[in-house]
Amino acid sequence: MPESWETKRMRWAFSLFPAYRGTGAKVTYIDASYQELRIKIPLSWRTRNYVGTIYGGSMYGAVDPMYMLMLMKILGKDYVVWDKAATIRFRRPGKHTLFATFVITDEDIAAIKAQIASQGETDYFFRLEIKDAEGKVNAEVDKTIYAASKTHYQQKLAQRKAKES
């Protein structure tokens, strides 16, 4: 599916947002449905570490917010979405430009909505590979995303505040 004007504006906003720009990465594509997003992390003076490869912080910073932001757009305003946990495993040094493609399938969306419908909230797991142009995996990232209905989340916060009082 092609990009929409909305997703193009979002892609351009990433280029201007200082925290993301600091990673040295660039968002290259956002699907109009927000179900696919692509980034590239070039080896440059901004991303190069002491030993001449892509800094691990640039790799992780480049991928960190994406699943959360995609799910926020997909699920809409009746849901609360947060990053909950993440791990990154470095497989080989990034000696060239690296790429990552984030995909949230229709099945993922259905499973998330079903879990929220039955439990009010869910922790959903995504795995992402950061690869070079030849397809060699340089790092694997596991993300746990928390999602809840807004009403469930507000009730949960109210209960927490009541316990603290």
Salt bridges, closest charged atoms under 4 A:
GLU3 OE2 - ARG11 NE 2.74
GLU6 OE2 - LYS73 NZ 3.47
GLU36 OE2 - ARG38 NE 2.76
ASP64 OD1 - LYS143 NZ 2.82
ASP83 OD1 - LYS143 NZ 3.18
GLU121 OE1 - HIS152 NE2 3.42
GLU121 OE1 - LYS156 NZ 2.77
ASP123 OD2 - LYS84 NZ 2.79
GLU129 OE1 - LYS131 NZ 3.38
GLU134 OE1 - LYS136 NZ 3.25
GLU140 OE1 - ARG89 NE 3.27
GLU140 OE1 - ARG91 NH2 2.69
ASP142 OD2 - ARG89 NH2 2.96
ASP142 OD1 - ARG127 NE 2.62
